[in-house]
């Protein structure tokens, strides 16, 4: 599977429920500044831009960035910053009220994740919402060494500065976007401070 094949398959998908649920936690007083980690073809970034957000989209694949930019108005372009980089190479991010990472964090190499997490932590505004998916240790891609996994206790420790913490967990066989079915173990996190 190539990332380009994946982007082509998902570029017309609906906005993810994780983002829609995270936006319900954003108060009117919070600045509308967001970071999407692993923006792909930009479906969710575009949704944020449509609702007046200023967004920093982080994506390592130039094809995903190209698809996103091809769908923007001039106004949306003026509120979008793009960082084309692997997570492992990031040394800083802007401060944001919403940090969003749907099914992307597990693709950071496990040995680099602790330093990458420090970069993410430094981007948290005093008041912010963090919404992300983490793969659990039973996920097939974690077990075969293709992705980084975290236990629920590890995730809670990383987000201990957030007094509001919502977590749900999915386990079971399910489809992938363009490959065979796999065993999924996914945590869906929304945290707010």
N, CA, C and O atoms as a DFTB+ gen file, in Angstrom:
772 C
 N C O
     1  1       0.844      -1.182       0.000
     2  2       0.000       0.000       0.000
     3  2       0.888       1.244       0.000
     4  3       1.830       1.341       0.787
     5  1       0.589       2.179      -0.873
     6  2       1.298       3.462      -0.841
     7  2       0.394       4.495      -0.162
     8  3      -0.827       4.342      -0.124
     9  1       1.021       5.552       0.373
    10  2       0.232       6.626       0.980
    11  2      -0.648       7.293      -0.067
    12  3      -1.764       7.711       0.242
    13  1      -0.163       7.399      -1.303
    14  2      -0.971       8.022      -2.357
    15  2      -2.242       7.234      -2.609
    16  3      -3.305       7.822      -2.806
    17  1      -2.145       5.897      -2.606
    18  2      -3.337       5.056      -2.773
    19  2      -4.316       5.293      -1.622
    20  3      -5.527       5.391      -1.821
    21  1      -3.759       5.383      -0.420
    22  2      -4.587       5.605       0.765
    23  2      -5.302       6.952       0.679
    24  3      -6.503       7.036       0.936
    25  1      -4.567       8.006       0.319
    26  2      -5.168       9.333       0.221
    27  2      -6.276       9.363      -0.822
    28  3      -7.322       9.977      -0.612
    29  1      -6.041       8.701      -1.938
    30  2      -7.043       8.665      -3.007
    31  2      -8.318       7.994      -2.505
    32  3      -9.426       8.405      -2.852
    33  1      -8.152       6.964      -1.690
    34  2      -9.296       6.212      -1.178
    35  2     -10.111       7.022      -0.160
    36  3     -11.337       6.916      -0.110
    37  1      -9.415       7.833       0.650
    38  2     -10.120       8.490       1.770
    39  2     -10.432       9.965       1.537
    40  3     -11.053      10.600       2.389
    41  1     -10.015      10.520       0.405
    42  2     -10.132      11.983       0.258
    43  2     -11.575      12.491       0.259
    44  3     -11.802      13.681       0.473
    45  1     -12.557      11.609       0.022
    46  2     -13.955      12.032       0.037
    47  2     -14.737      11.462       1.223
    48  3     -15.968      11.476       1.234
    49  1     -14.008      10.964       2.214
    50  2     -14.685      10.402       3.394
    51  2     -15.348      11.527       4.198
    52  3     -15.003      12.698       4.034
    53  1     -16.301      11.167       5.069
    54  2     -16.890      12.185       5.950
    55  2     -15.875      12.667       6.991
    56  3     -14.858      12.017       7.233
    57  1     -16.167      13.800       7.591
    58  2     -15.363      14.291       8.711
    59  2     -15.450      13.261       9.832
    60  3     -16.519      12.715      10.106
    61  1     -14.314      13.002      10.477
    62  2     -14.282      11.968      11.524
    63  2     -15.085      12.398      12.753
    64  3     -15.094      13.567      13.140
    65  1     -15.757      11.413      13.352
    66  2     -16.539      11.662      14.569
    67  2     -15.650      12.179      15.691
    68  3     -16.096      12.982      16.511
    69  1     -14.399      11.730      15.738
    70  2     -13.481      12.194      16.781
    71  2     -13.358      13.713      16.747
    72  3     -13.394      14.360      17.794
    73  1     -13.213      14.283      15.563
    74  2     -13.099      15.742      15.451
    75  2     -14.412      16.419      15.831
    76  3     -14.408      17.392      16.585
    77  1     -15.515      15.925      15.326
    78  2     -16.813      16.539      15.623
    79  2     -17.081      16.530      17.130
    80  3     -17.598      17.503      17.679
    81  1     -16.727      15.422      17.796
    82  2     -16.930      15.341      19.245
    83  2     -15.962      16.259      19.987
    84  3     -16.324      16.850      21.004
    85  1     -14.742      16.380      19.487
    86  2     -13.768      17.279      20.122
    87  2     -14.237      18.726      20.034
    88  3     -14.083      19.487      20.989
    89  1     -14.802      19.106      18.904
    90  2     -15.250      20.491      18.726
    91  2     -16.359      20.860      19.707
    92  3     -16.519      22.033      20.043
    93  1     -17.124      19.876      20.168
    94  2     -18.163      20.144      21.171
    95  2     -17.560      20.565      22.507
    96  3     -18.235      21.181      23.332
    97  1     -16.287      20.231      22.715
    98  2     -15.609      20.554      23.970
    99  2     -14.926      21.918      23.939
   100  3     -14.467      22.404      24.972
   101  1     -14.857      22.532      22.775
   102  2     -14.179      23.820      22.630
   103  2     -15.124      24.933      23.086
   104  3     -16.251      25.038      22.602
   105  1     -14.659      25.755      24.014
   106  2     -15.497      26.863      24.485
   107  2     -15.355      28.058      23.545
   108  3     -14.379      28.170      22.804
   109  1     -16.343      28.945      23.589
   110  2     -16.333      30.132      22.730
   111  2     -15.186      31.074      23.053
   112  3     -14.785      31.872      22.206
   113  1     -14.646      30.992      24.278
   114  2     -13.565      31.884      24.691
   115  2     -12.205      31.430      24.154
   116  3     -11.257      32.215      24.132
   117  1     -12.106      30.199      23.731
   118  2     -10.814      29.678      23.272
   119  2     -10.512      30.185      21.862
   120  3     -11.401      30.186      21.011
   121  1      -9.277      30.617      21.597
   122  2      -8.917      31.019      20.229
   123  2      -9.103      29.853      19.264
   124  3      -8.858      28.698      19.614
   125  1      -9.537      30.168      18.052
   126  2      -9.780      29.105      17.067
   127  2      -8.488      28.785      16.316
   128  3      -8.357      29.031      15.117
   129  1      -7.530      28.221      17.081
   130  2      -6.249      27.807      16.513
   131  2      -6.109      26.307      16.697
   132  3      -6.307      25.789      17.796
   133  1      -5.767      25.608      15.618
   134  2      -5.711      24.144      15.665
   135  2      -4.455      23.625      14.981
   136  3      -3.887      24.266      14.097
   137  1      -4.042      22.439      15.424
   138  2      -2.996      21.669      14.758
   139  2      -3.600      20.321      14.417
   140  3      -4.185      19.659      15.275
   141  1      -3.458      19.913      13.160
   142  2      -3.798      18.532      12.814
   143  2      -2.505      17.795      12.513
   144  3      -1.764      18.162      11.602
   145  1      -2.246      16.757      13.283
   146  2      -1.059      15.938      13.113
   147  2      -1.400      14.757      12.208
   148  3      -2.186      13.883      12.574
   149  1      -0.799      14.747      11.028
   150  2      -1.117      13.707      10.054
   151  2      -2.384      14.064       9.296
   152  3      -3.373      13.333       9.345
   153  1      -2.349      15.185       8.597
   154  2      -3.565      15.704       7.957
   155  2      -3.965      14.958       6.697
   156  3      -5.100      15.097       6.243
   157  1      -3.057      14.164       6.115
   158  2      -3.404      13.417       4.896
   159  2      -3.927      14.345       3.822
   160  3      -3.348      15.406       3.589
   161  1      -5.026      13.963       3.152
   162  2      -5.573      14.814       2.098
   163  2      -6.395      15.994       2.615
   164  3      -6.940      16.767       1.826
   165  1      -6.485      16.132       3.947
   166  2      -7.030      17.361       4.522
   167  2      -8.520      17.433       4.743
   168  3      -9.059      18.533       4.867
   169  1      -9.209      16.311       4.799
   170  2     -10.664      16.339       4.994
   171  2     -11.021      17.079       6.281
   172  3     -11.892      17.950       6.287
   173  1     -10.342      16.725       7.368
   174  2     -10.677      17.335       8.660
   175  2     -10.109      18.748       8.787
   176  3     -10.740      19.615       9.392
   177  1      -8.936      18.985       8.227
   178  2      -8.393      20.348       8.189
   179  2      -9.348      21.274       7.443
   180  3      -9.605      22.391       7.891
   181  1      -9.866      20.825       6.325
   182  2     -10.802      21.632       5.533
   183  2     -12.059      21.946       6.344
   184  3     -12.591      23.054       6.268
   185  1     -12.529      20.973       7.117
   186  2     -13.700      21.208       7.962
   187  2     -13.413      22.324       8.959
   188  3     -14.244      23.210       9.159
   189  1     -12.244      22.285       9.581
   190  2     -11.875      23.344      10.526
   191  2     -11.792      24.697       9.828
   192  3     -12.293      25.696      10.345
   193  1     -11.169      24.732       8.672
   194  2     -11.062      25.986       7.922
   195  2     -12.442      26.530       7.549
   196  3     -12.666      27.740       7.572
   197  1     -13.359      25.632       7.208
   198  2     -14.722      26.043       6.853
   199  2     -15.434      26.727       8.003
   200  3     -16.345      27.527       7.791
   201  1     -15.014      26.412       9.235
   202  2     -15.643      26.997      10.417
   203  2     -14.782      28.074      11.062
   204  3     -14.928      28.373      12.247
   205  1     -13.883      28.654      10.271
   206  2     -13.175      29.843      10.713
   207  2     -11.908      29.615      11.516
   208  3     -11.340      30.562      12.061
   209  1     -11.461      28.375      11.594
   210  2     -10.249      28.090      12.351
   211  2      -8.999      28.469      11.545
   212  3      -9.004      28.465      10.314
   213  1      -7.941      28.792      12.273
   214  2      -6.600      28.896      11.715
   215  2      -5.907      27.570      12.038
   216  3      -5.855      27.163      13.198
   217  1      -5.383      26.907      11.024
   218  2      -4.915      25.529      11.184
   219  2      -3.462      25.384      10.741
   220  3      -3.044      25.920       9.714
   221  1      -2.709      24.645      11.546
   222  2      -1.396      24.154      11.133
   223  2      -1.561      22.670      10.822
   224  3      -1.859      21.873      11.711
   225  1      -1.367      22.307       9.565
   226  2      -1.499      20.912       9.134
   227  2      -0.102      20.305       8.999
   228  3       0.743      20.826       8.271
   229  1       0.129      19.208       9.703
   230  2       1.410      18.509       9.643
   231  2       1.203      17.218       8.848
   232  3       0.368      16.382       9.192
   233  1       1.980      17.081       7.785
   234  2       1.849      15.893       6.922
   235  2       3.200      15.618       6.265
   236  3       3.849      16.532       5.757
   237  1       3.612      14.366       6.281
   238  2       4.924      14.040       5.703
   239  2       4.862      13.772       4.200
   240  3       5.888      13.822       3.521
   241  1       3.671      13.488       3.677
   242  2       3.533      13.120       2.266
   243  2       3.075      14.315       1.434
   244  3       2.012      14.884       1.684
   245  1       3.870      14.683       0.459
   246  2       3.551      15.861      -0.353
   247  2       2.247      15.685      -1.129
   248  3       1.567      16.672      -1.411
   249  1       1.888      14.459      -1.476
   250  2       0.643      14.230      -2.217
   251  2      -0.569      14.625      -1.376
   252  3      -1.521      15.204      -1.897
   253  1      -0.539      14.318      -0.087
   254  2      -1.641      14.718       0.790
   255  2      -1.771      16.230       0.858
   256  3      -2.876      16.768       0.789
   257  1      -0.644      16.912       0.995
   258  2      -0.635      18.375       1.041
   259  2      -1.178      18.954      -0.269
   260  3      -1.939      19.922      -0.262
   261  1      -0.784      18.360      -1.372
   262  2      -1.245      18.840      -2.684
   263  2      -2.763      18.720      -2.818
   264  3      -3.418      19.644      -3.300
   265  1      -3.323      17.586      -2.394
   266  2      -4.780      17.396      -2.467
   267  2      -5.479      18.447      -1.608
   268  3      -6.471      19.039      -2.034
   269  1      -4.961      18.683      -0.392
   270  2      -5.558      19.680       0.494
   271  2      -5.525      21.059      -0.148
   272  3      -6.551      21.736      -0.212
   273  1      -4.377      21.476      -0.616
   274  2      -4.239      22.834      -1.162
   275  2      -5.102      23.049      -2.405
   276  3      -5.545      24.168      -2.663
   277  1      -5.341      22.003      -3.165
   278  2      -6.165      22.113      -4.373
   279  2      -7.629      22.385      -4.062
   280  3      -8.392      22.757      -4.953
   281  1      -8.033      22.202      -2.791
   282  2      -9.441      22.362      -2.417
   283  2      -9.718      23.649      -1.648
   284  3     -10.811      23.815      -1.108
   285  1      -8.748      24.565      -1.588
   286  2      -8.893      25.735      -0.726
   287  2      -9.284      26.998      -1.476
   288  3      -8.883      27.217      -2.619
   289  1     -10.078      27.825      -0.801
   290  2     -10.321      29.181      -1.285
   291  2      -9.149      30.058      -0.835
   292  3      -8.309      29.617      -0.050
   293  1      -9.092      31.275      -1.322
   294  2      -8.032      32.200      -0.917
   295  2      -8.100      32.472       0.586
   296  3      -7.069      32.528       1.256
   297  1      -9.316      32.643       1.115
   298  2      -9.474      32.895       2.545
   299  2      -8.971      31.701       3.357
   300  3      -8.255      31.873       4.344
   301  1      -9.344      30.503       2.944
   302  2      -8.882      29.314       3.663
   303  2      -7.363      29.198       3.605
   304  3      -6.725      28.883       4.610
   305  1      -6.788      29.447       2.449
   306  2      -5.323      29.382       2.301
   307  2      -4.626      30.339       3.250
   308  3      -3.552      30.039       3.772
   309  1      -5.246      31.506       3.474
   310  2      -4.623      32.512       4.343
   311  2      -4.610      32.073       5.804
   312  3      -3.843      32.607       6.605
   313  1      -5.454      31.105       6.156
   314  2      -5.529      30.629       7.544
   315  2      -4.890      29.249       7.726
   316  3      -5.037      28.626       8.778
   317  1      -4.191      28.783       6.711
   318  2      -3.548      27.468       6.772
   319  2      -2.035      27.600       6.723
   320  3      -1.488      28.294       5.865
   321  1      -1.367      26.930       7.646
   322  2       0.079      26.740       7.585
   323  2       0.324      25.246       7.429
   324  3      -0.346      24.435       8.069
   325  1       1.265      24.886       6.595
   326  2       1.571      23.476       6.368
   327  2       3.007      23.205       6.802
   328  3       3.924      23.954       6.465
   329  1       3.181      22.135       7.545
   330  2       4.514      21.653       7.893
   331  2       4.664      20.282       7.248
   332  3       4.015      19.319       7.658
   333  1       5.521      20.200       6.239
   334  2       5.760      18.912       5.580
   335  2       6.942      18.245       6.280
   336  3       8.100      18.598       6.057
   337  1       6.620      17.276       7.127
   338  2       7.656      16.658       7.946
   339  2       7.164      15.340       8.529
   340  3       5.971      15.152       8.765
   341  1       8.102      14.438       8.756
   342  2       7.827      13.264       9.579
   343  2       7.727      13.730      11.029
   344  3       8.366      14.710      11.413
   345  1       6.935      13.036      11.828
   346  2       6.806      13.400      13.243
   347  2       8.172      13.372      13.938
   348  3       8.472      14.221      14.778
   349  1       8.981      12.397      13.578
   350  2      10.268      12.197      14.252
   351  2      11.213      13.382      14.066
   352  3      12.142      13.559      14.855
   353  1      10.990      14.185      13.044
   354  2      11.890      15.312      12.753
   355  2      11.382      16.643      13.290
   356  3      12.073      17.655      13.178
   357  1      10.194      16.659      13.868
   358  2       9.640      17.913      14.394
   359  2      10.363      18.308      15.680
   360  3      10.578      17.483      16.568
   361  1      10.729      19.568      15.760
   362  2      11.351      20.080      16.986
   363  2      10.467      21.102      17.688
   364  3      10.695      21.422      18.854
   365  1       9.462      21.616      16.987
   366  2       8.535      22.558      17.611
   367  2       7.249      22.624      16.803
   368  3       7.207      22.277      15.623
   369  1       6.214      23.077      17.473
   370  2       4.910      23.338      16.870
   371  2       4.380      24.631      17.477
   372  3       4.783      25.001      18.579
   373  1       3.483      25.325      16.777
   374  2       2.878      26.510      17.385
   375  2       1.957      26.107      18.532
   376  3       1.540      24.953      18.633
   377  1       1.650      27.061      19.381
   378  2       0.669      26.820      20.445
   379  2      -0.725      26.826      19.834
   380  3      -1.023      27.643      18.963
   381  1      -1.585      25.907      20.293
   382  2      -2.932      25.812      19.716
   383  2      -3.945      25.426      20.779
   384  3      -3.613      24.815      21.794
   385  1      -5.190      25.799      20.515
   386  2      -6.305      25.459      21.408
   387  2      -6.849      24.059      21.146
   388  3      -7.462      23.453      22.025
   389  1      -6.625      23.546      19.936
   390  2      -7.071      22.204      19.572
   391  2      -5.905      21.486      18.912
   392  3      -5.370      21.944      17.901
   393  1      -5.519      20.365      19.488
   394  2      -4.507      19.505      18.873
   395  2      -5.218      18.203      18.548
   396  3      -5.785      17.553      19.425
   397  1      -5.180      17.836      17.286
   398  2      -6.007      16.746      16.766
   399  2      -5.135      15.786      15.960
   400  3      -4.378      16.202      15.083
   401  1      -5.253      14.493      16.273
   402  2      -4.437      13.480      15.592
   403  2      -5.243      12.197      15.446
   404  3      -5.259      11.361      16.348
   405  1      -5.904      12.047      14.320
   406  2      -6.730      10.867      14.074
   407  2      -5.908       9.780      13.374
   408  3      -5.484       9.952      12.231
   409  1      -5.691       8.678      14.062
   410  2      -5.015       7.496      13.496
   411  2      -3.635       7.809      12.928
   412  3      -3.182       7.144      11.997
   413  1      -2.966       8.817      13.483
   414  2      -1.644       9.185      12.962
   415  2      -0.518       8.962      13.956
   416  3       0.579       8.576      13.551
   417  1      -0.749       9.190      15.240
   418  2       0.321       9.079      16.229
   419  2       0.995       7.707      16.245
   420  3       2.203       7.640      16.471
   421  1       0.261       6.603      16.014
   422  2       0.925       5.298      16.024
   423  2       1.988       5.130      14.941
   424  3       2.783       4.192      14.996
   425  1       2.011       6.025      13.962
   426  2       2.992       5.910      12.878
   427  2       4.300       6.627      13.194
   428  3       5.221       6.629      12.377
   429  1       4.387       7.241      14.387
   430  2       5.671       7.755      14.866
   431  2       6.457       6.570      15.417
   432  3       5.918       5.776      16.188
   433  1       7.700       6.445      15.038
   434  2       8.528       5.330      15.503
   435  2       8.592       5.334      17.034
   436  3       8.699       6.386      17.663
   437  1       8.525       4.142      17.611
   438  2       8.428       4.035      19.070
   439  2       9.615       4.671      19.781
   440  3       9.446       5.285      20.835
   441  1      10.823       4.530      19.216
   442  2      12.000       5.089      19.892
   443  2      12.005       6.619      19.859
   444  3      12.655       7.258      20.687
   445  1      11.278       7.204      18.900
   446  2      11.221       8.665      18.778
   447  2      10.012       9.262      19.488
   448  3       9.935      10.479      19.659
   449  1       9.068       8.422      19.903
   450  2       7.804       8.944      20.419
   451  2       7.975       9.805      21.670
   452  3       7.332      10.851      21.754
   453  1       8.806       9.427      22.650
   454  2       8.915      10.287      23.846
   455  2       9.338      11.721      23.529
   456  3       8.805      12.662      24.118
   457  1      10.278      11.902      22.618
   458  2      10.698      13.261      22.244
   459  2       9.606      13.972      21.454
   460  3       9.384      15.169      21.635
   461  1       8.925      13.235      20.579
   462  2       7.817      13.817      19.819
   463  2       6.705      14.254      20.765
   464  3       6.085      15.298      20.560
   465  1       6.455      13.457      21.797
   466  2       5.409      13.827      22.745
   467  2       5.751      15.141      23.445
   468  3       4.854      15.940      23.714
   469  1       7.020      15.380      23.745
   470  2       7.429      16.642      24.353
   471  2       7.113      17.823      23.429
   472  3       6.730      18.896      23.897
   473  1       7.273      17.624      22.131
   474  2       6.932      18.666      21.150
   475  2       5.428      18.935      21.182
   476  3       4.997      20.087      21.153
   477  1       4.631      17.862      21.242
   478  2       3.177      18.022      21.313
   479  2       2.796      18.757      22.600
   480  3       2.019      19.711      22.564
   481  1       3.341      18.317      23.727
   482  2       3.018      18.951      25.019
   483  2       3.304      20.448      25.006
   484  3       2.544      21.240      25.565
   485  1       4.392      20.822      24.373
   486  2       4.771      22.242      24.323
   487  2       3.796      23.070      23.491
   488  3       3.777      24.297      23.593
   489  1       2.988      22.405      22.670
   490  2       2.022      23.128      21.826
   491  2       0.681      23.345      22.515
   492  3      -0.160      24.084      22.002
   493  1       0.465      22.719      23.663
   494  2      -0.818      22.862      24.359
   495  2      -0.976      24.282      24.890
   496  3      -0.145      24.760      25.663
   497  1      -2.044      24.952      24.474
   498  2      -2.377      26.241      25.080
   499  2      -2.835      26.010      26.520
   500  3      -3.146      24.885      26.910
   501  1      -2.871      27.097      27.307
   502  2      -3.306      26.964      28.703
   503  2      -4.675      26.311      28.777
   504  3      -4.908      25.421      29.594
   505  1      -5.573      26.762      27.919
   506  2      -6.874      26.099      27.746
   507  2      -6.855      25.420      26.394
   508  3      -6.674      26.079      25.370
   509  1      -7.038      24.117      26.378
   510  2      -7.019      23.433      25.074
   511  2      -7.747      22.104      25.128
   512  3      -8.053      21.567      26.192
   513  1      -8.009      21.604      23.940
   514  2      -8.608      20.285      23.754
   515  2      -7.618      19.450      22.946
   516  3      -7.086      19.899      21.931
   517  1      -7.386      18.234      23.415
   518  2      -6.537      17.287      22.703
   519  2      -7.403      16.102      22.313
   520  3      -8.042      15.487      23.167
   521  1      -7.426      15.778      21.019
   522  2      -8.222      14.651      20.536
   523  2      -7.338      13.778      19.648
   524  3      -6.714      14.262      18.704
   525  1      -7.297      12.491      19.967
   526  2      -6.382      11.624      19.224
   527  2      -6.801      10.164      19.333
   528  3      -7.575       9.773      20.206
   529  1      -6.266       9.391      18.425
   530  2      -6.346       7.932      18.497
   531  2      -4.961       7.393      18.843
   532  3      -3.950       7.844      18.305
   533  1      -4.938       6.439      19.736
   534  2      -3.733       5.678      20.029
   535  2      -4.030       4.214      19.742
   536  3      -5.144       3.749      19.983
   537  1      -3.053       3.492      19.235
   538  2      -3.209       2.050      19.106
   539  2      -2.817       1.408      20.427
   540  3      -1.827       1.791      21.052
   541  1      -3.612       0.423      20.843
   542  2      -3.295      -0.337      22.036
   543  2      -2.310      -1.451      21.730
   544  3      -2.020      -1.721      20.565
   545  1      -1.790      -2.104      22.772
   546  2      -0.765      -3.125      22.580
   547  2      -1.234      -4.354      21.820
   548  3      -0.407      -5.102      21.297
   549  1      -2.539      -4.581      21.746
   550  2      -3.039      -5.769      21.047
   551  2      -3.274      -5.522      19.554
   552  3      -3.603      -6.455      18.821
   553  1      -3.111      -4.290      19.101
   554  2      -3.336      -3.990      17.686
   555  2      -2.371      -4.798      16.811
   556  3      -1.191      -4.932      17.134
   557  1      -2.883      -5.326      15.713
   558  2      -2.068      -6.173      14.836
   559  2      -0.835      -5.444      14.314
   560  3       0.243      -6.033      14.237
   561  1      -0.979      -4.181      13.959
   562  2       0.162      -3.430      13.413
   563  2       1.178      -3.094      14.504
   564  3       2.357      -2.903      14.208
   565  1       0.738      -3.021      15.751
   566  2       1.671      -2.840      16.867
   567  2       2.423      -4.143      17.109
   568  3       3.643      -4.144      17.276
   569  1       1.688      -5.249      17.126
   570  2       2.312      -6.551      17.390
   571  2       3.344      -6.920      16.330
   572  3       4.360      -7.540      16.641
   573  1       3.084      -6.537      15.067
   574  2       4.056      -6.901      14.026
   575  2       5.150      -5.843      13.839
   576  3       5.974      -5.947      12.931
   577  1       5.149      -4.828      14.705
   578  2       6.231      -3.852      14.703
   579  2       6.093      -2.709      13.725
   580  3       7.026      -1.923      13.565
   581  1       4.928      -2.593      13.052
   582  2       4.734      -1.516      12.076
   583  2       4.274      -0.207      12.713
   584  3       4.417       0.858      12.114
   585  1       3.725      -0.281      13.922
   586  2       3.198       0.915      14.571
   587  2       3.560       0.923      16.053
   588  3       3.955      -0.097      16.618
   589  1       3.418       2.082      16.661
   590  2       3.699       2.268      18.086
   591  2       2.396       2.135      18.875
   592  3       1.379       2.726      18.510
   593  1       2.433       1.368      19.939
   594  2       1.257       1.172      20.777
   595  2       1.450       1.746      22.164
   596  3       2.576       1.920      22.631
   597  1       0.330       2.040      22.822
   598  2       0.340       2.546      24.188
   599  2      -0.786       1.872      24.962
   600  3      -1.849       1.584      24.412
   601  1      -0.539       1.626      26.238
   602  2      -1.586       1.117      27.111
   603  2      -2.442       2.285      27.598
   604  3      -2.048       3.445      27.477
   605  1      -3.594       1.975      28.139
   606  2      -4.454       3.037      28.675
   607  2      -3.740       3.799      29.784
   608  3      -3.842       5.024      29.857
   609  1      -3.021       3.092      30.645
   610  2      -2.328       3.772      31.747
   611  2      -1.232       4.699      31.227
   612  3      -1.019       5.772      31.792
   613  1      -0.541       4.310      30.171
   614  2       0.468       5.193      29.571
   615  2      -0.176       6.463      29.001
   616  3       0.350       7.564      29.159
   617  1      -1.314       6.288      28.341
   618  2      -2.016       7.435      27.756
   619  2      -2.485       8.388      28.863
   620  3      -2.334       9.604      28.750
   621  1      -3.051       7.828      29.925
   622  2      -3.510       8.665      31.039
   623  2      -2.348       9.423      31.681
   624  3      -2.503      10.574      32.088
   625  1      -1.200       8.783      31.768
   626  2      -0.024       9.442      32.341
   627  2       0.417      10.604      31.452
   628  3       0.764      11.671      31.958
   629  1       0.407      10.406      30.133
   630  2       0.811      11.473      29.218
   631  2      -0.113      12.677      29.315
   632  3       0.316      13.812      29.106
   633  1      -1.373      12.433      29.631
   634  2      -2.380      13.500      29.641
   635  2      -2.827      13.861      31.057
   636  3      -3.953      14.317      31.259
   637  1      -1.944      13.656      32.035
   638  2      -2.335      13.873      33.422
   639  2      -2.626      15.337      33.743
   640  3      -3.258      15.624      34.759
   641  1      -2.177      16.273      32.894
   642  2      -2.459      17.698      33.152
   643  2      -3.854      18.116      32.679
   644  3      -4.236      19.277      32.828
   645  1      -4.610      17.181      32.112
   646  2      -5.953      17.484      31.617
   647  2      -6.992      16.965      32.605
   648  3      -7.123      15.752      32.771
   649  1      -7.739      17.862      33.270
   650  2      -8.724      17.396      34.253
   651  2      -9.923      16.676      33.640
   652  3     -10.539      15.835      34.294
   653  1     -10.256      16.997      32.401
   654  2     -11.368      16.316      31.725
   655  2     -10.769      15.323      30.745
   656  3      -9.962      15.686      29.889
   657  1     -11.171      14.065      30.877
   658  2     -10.547      13.011      30.081
   659  2     -11.626      12.009      29.687
   660  3     -12.235      11.367      30.544
   661  1     -11.853      11.883      28.396
   662  2     -12.832      10.914      27.890
   663  2     -12.084       9.883      27.055
   664  3     -11.274      10.233      26.197
   665  1     -12.362       8.611      27.313
   666  2     -11.679       7.553      26.582
   667  2     -12.673       6.460      26.219
   668  3     -13.522       6.082      27.026
   669  1     -12.557       5.964      25.004
   670  2     -13.286       4.759      24.623
   671  2     -12.305       3.849      23.900
   672  3     -11.280       4.300      23.387
   673  1     -12.630       2.576      23.866
   674  2     -11.704       1.577      23.342
   675  2     -12.445       0.659      22.386
   676  3     -13.560       0.222      22.670
   677  1     -11.822       0.369      21.253
   678  2     -12.365      -0.611      20.301
   679  2     -11.349      -1.717      20.098
   680  3     -10.152      -1.469      19.955
   681  1     -11.855      -2.952      20.087
   682  2     -11.016      -4.110      19.798
   683  2     -11.789      -5.031      18.879
   684  3     -12.977      -5.273      19.091
   685  1     -11.121      -5.547      17.857
   686  2     -11.768      -6.534      16.994
   687  2     -11.292      -6.444      15.566
   688  3     -10.589      -5.510      15.182
   689  1     -11.687      -7.435      14.783
   690  2     -11.339      -7.454      13.372
   691  2     -12.121      -6.366      12.644
   692  3     -13.292      -6.121      12.937
   693  1     -11.459      -5.723      11.698
   694  2     -12.137      -4.689      10.932
   695  2     -11.368      -4.342       9.682
   696  3     -10.222      -4.750       9.494
   697  1     -12.017      -3.587       8.841
   698  2     -11.443      -3.234       7.546
   699  2     -10.346      -2.184       7.695
   700  3     -10.353      -1.383       8.630
   701  1      -9.414      -2.204       6.762
   702  2      -8.483      -1.105       6.570
   703  2      -8.916      -0.383       5.302
   704  3      -9.746      -0.899       4.554
   705  1      -8.374       0.791       5.051
   706  2      -8.846       1.591       3.910
   707  2      -8.619       0.891       2.579
   708  3      -9.503       0.897       1.722
   709  1      -7.459       0.294       2.391
   710  2      -7.201      -0.323       1.082
   711  2      -6.530      -1.692       1.176
   712  3      -6.095      -2.241       0.164
   713  1      -6.446      -2.239       2.378
   714  2      -5.801      -3.531       2.518
   715  2      -6.750      -4.562       3.097
   716  3      -7.958      -4.337       3.159
   717  1      -6.202      -5.693       3.521
   718  2      -7.039      -6.732       4.128
   719  2      -7.494      -6.315       5.522
   720  3      -6.968      -5.370       6.110
   721  1      -8.484      -7.044       6.037
   722  2      -8.923      -6.808       7.408
   723  2      -7.754      -7.037       8.359
   724  3      -6.821      -7.778       8.048
   725  1      -7.818      -6.392       9.521
   726  2      -6.796      -6.580      10.546
   727  2      -7.450      -6.535      11.915
   728  3      -8.610      -6.144      12.042
   729  1      -6.705      -6.937      12.945
   730  2      -7.203      -6.801      14.314
   731  2      -6.839      -5.404      14.805
   732  3      -5.668      -5.030      14.869
   733  1      -7.863      -4.658      15.146
   734  2      -7.703      -3.291      15.627
   735  2      -7.792      -3.251      17.147
   736  3      -8.632      -3.919      17.750
   737  1      -6.923      -2.467      17.753
   738  2      -7.044      -2.116      19.172
   739  2      -6.769      -0.623      19.242
   740  3      -5.620      -0.188      19.163
   741  1      -7.828       0.153      19.390
   742  2      -7.726       1.609      19.260
   743  2      -8.370       2.293      20.457
   744  3      -9.476       1.948      20.873
   745  1      -7.650       3.271      21.002
   746  2      -8.209       4.157      22.017
   747  2      -8.569       5.481      21.353
   748  3      -7.792       6.038      20.578
   749  1      -9.778       5.978      21.677
   750  2     -10.250       7.275      21.186
   751  2     -10.240       8.216      22.394
   752  3     -10.933       7.984      23.384
   753  1      -9.448       9.272      22.292
   754  2      -9.216      10.153      23.434
   755  2      -9.685      11.567      23.122
   756  3      -9.391      12.112      22.058
   757  1     -10.412      12.148      24.056
   758  2     -10.679      13.595      24.047
   759  2     -10.380      14.098      25.455
   760  3     -10.998      13.657      26.425
   761  1      -9.435      15.017      25.560
   762  2      -9.052      15.576      26.858
   763  2      -9.143      17.107      26.780
   764  3      -8.909      17.709      25.733
   765  1      -9.486      17.705      27.905
   766  2      -9.680      19.171      27.921
   767  2      -9.123      19.750      29.207
   768  3      -9.251      19.171      30.286
   769  1      -8.497      20.919      29.060
   770  2      -8.071      21.656      30.248
   771  2      -8.297      23.148      30.022
   772  3      -8.005      23.957      30.903
